Amino acid sequence: MFGDLSFSHILILLLIVVLVFGAKRIPEIGSSLGQGIREFTRSLKGAVDDRPESRGVQPPASPPASSSVPSSGEPKRLNQ
């Protein structure tokens, strides 16, 4: 994907980035990008830790099917 980029191409891209954002904003952008990546990985770790099977807790069993539900899949109609 990036195999076609030579040193001169990368240098031109960096020059364009400096011209667009300015030299003072580039460290700010880099630090905010790093914080965003850290928060993203932390939330992924939290999502993995919150799964019920990782804590040894089984998910609640589904309620038993009742005979009042029509077998055709249509909703039950109330008499008025």
Beta strands, then each sheet from edge to edge (+ up, - down):
end
